[in-house]
């Protein structure tokens, strides 16, 4: 029997042998919170769209764990990034129970326009 359990649950299990003898026991299924990733920026096409102008800053936040391991070597839940080219940031989020999830966020970098001034 498959079940989509979304909350921690205690189950009573009874097993009956072919000779008619049975035994019961309890087991629990602990559901750990889901990891999540979000991004904040103030440049690019629109705020918080994971697109920034070259030289600007984006803040990427992972939640749902107690340990974080980013592809850039950071170990905090939030990282500040200012890539010069489009970059994919990957984080492994691990909760207190030892369960892990891997998430990623691509920050797209667009170049600022070049201003040309001519004198007459």
C-alpha positions, 0 to 999 in steps of 0.5 A: 500500500503506497501512501503520500504521507506529509506529516509524521505518523505512528503506524500499528503493524500486525503480522499473521503467520500461516499457522495463525499466530500474530504479532503486533508492533509500532513504527513511526514515519518522520517526515522532515520539512522540505528544503526551499531556495529563494533569491532577492535582487534589485536589478535586471528586468524586474526585482527578484527575477534571478537576473542582475546587471553585471556588477550588482548583487543577488542574495540567495537563501536556502531554508529547511535545514540545519546545515548548508553546503554551497557550490561556492564553498559557503556553509550558511543558509544565505549567500551574497553573490555578484557573479560577472557571468551567468552562474548556477549556485547549488546547495545541499540542505541537510536537516537535523535527521540527516536527510538531504536535498539538493537545490540550485538557483541560476543567476543570469547576468546581463551586461550594462550598456556601453555609453559612447560620448562624442565631442563635436 
